[in-house]
Amino acid sequence: MVSACAAEPMSSASLWPQIQAEVGAAACDGAQRCRTLAIGAKACGGPESYLAWSTQQSDGPKLKSLVAQHRSLREAEMRRSGMASDCSFVTDPGAICLAGRCELLPRGQAAKPSQ
């Protein structure tokens, strides 16, 4: 018997909530806990953005696997749709622990070395 409700194909949008759940609150007790991951993909290459996460809270290998799946799905979606991008290069801003949460640094602001 064939199911009347076929499973929807995985999309980058349907994977995003899993990535957000794995990052959670990105709790940290110091900048050494904070990392960044490149998110998505642009049609011309490179990531769409970056995400701050915490080694204190997230399972790094699991999160990296989810992000890699997300990137592959975005690339496939762009190929199917013929989507173009602005081709600007998005640099990794770095992350810092701010008020107990890993946050991306504002553009052009370098992280201060830990003491």
MOVENVEN-V455313 format. One record per residue. N is the residue number from 0. RES is the residue in three letters. OMEGA is omega in degrees with one decimal (999 if undefined). Layout:
# MOVENVEN-V455313
N & RES & OMEGA
N & RES & OMEGA
This chain:
# MOVENVEN-V455313
0 & MET & -179.3
1 & VAL & 179.6
2 & SER & 179.3
3 & ALA & -177.3
4 & CYS & 180.0
5 & ALA & 179.0
6 & ALA & 177.6
7 & GLU & 177.3
8 & PRO & 179.0
9 & MET & 176.2
10 & SER & 178.3
11 & SER & 179.8
12 & ALA & -179.6
13 & SER & 178.5
14 & LEU & -176.0
15 & TRP & 178.9
16 & PRO & 177.5
17 & GLN & 177.5
18 & ILE & 179.7
19 & GLN & 179.1
20 & ALA & 179.6
21 & GLU & 177.6
22 & VAL & 180.0
23 & GLY & -178.3
24 & ALA & -178.5
25 & ALA & -178.5
26 & ALA & -179.8
27 & CYS & 174.6
28 & ASP & 177.4
29 & GLY & -176.6
30 & ALA & -179.9
31 & GLN & 178.2
32 & ARG & -172.1
33 & CYS & 179.1
34 & ARG & 173.8
35 & THR & 174.3
36 & LEU & 174.6
37 & ALA & -176.9
38 & ILE & 174.4
39 & GLY & -179.3
40 & ALA & 173.8
41 & LYS & -179.5
42 & ALA & 180.0
43 & CYS & -178.4
44 & GLY & 179.9
45 & GLY & -177.8
46 & PRO & 174.9
47 & GLU & -177.0
48 & SER & 177.0
49 & TYR & -178.2
50 & LEU & 175.1
51 & ALA & 177.7
52 & TRP & -174.9
53 & SER & 175.0
54 & THR & 178.8
55 & GLN & -172.6
56 & GLN & -171.6
57 & SER & 172.2
58 & ASP & -174.6
59 & GLY & -180.0
60 & PRO & 178.7
61 & LYS & -179.5
62 & LEU & 179.5
63 & LYS & 177.1
64 & SER & 178.1
65 & LEU & -179.3
66 & VAL & 177.8
67 & ALA & 176.4
68 & GLN & 179.6
69 & HIS & 179.6
70 & ARG & 179.3
71 & SER & 178.7
72 & LEU & 178.4
73 & ARG & 179.3
74 & GLU & 179.3
75 & ALA & 179.3
76 & GLU & 179.8
77 & MET & 178.2
78 & ARG & -179.1
79 & ARG & -174.6
80 & SER & -176.2
81 & GLY & -177.2
82 & MET & 175.4
83 & ALA & 175.8
84 & SER & -178.6
85 & ASP & 176.9
86 & CYS & 175.3
87 & SER & -178.6
88 & PHE & 178.7
89 & VAL & -178.4
90 & THR & 177.2
91 & ASP & -177.3
92 & PRO & -173.3
93 & GLY & -178.6
94 & ALA & 179.9
95 & ILE & 176.2
96 & CYS & -177.7
97 & LEU & -179.3
98 & ALA & 175.9
99 & GLY & -179.0
100 & ARG & 176.0
101 & CYS & -179.3
102 & GLU & 172.9
103 & LEU & 174.6
104 & LEU & 174.9
105 & PRO & 179.9
106 & ARG & 176.4
107 & GLY & -179.8
108 & GLN & -179.7
109 & ALA & 177.2
110 & ALA & 176.0
111 & LYS & -178.9
112 & PRO & 177.4
113 & SER & -179.9
114 & GLN & 999
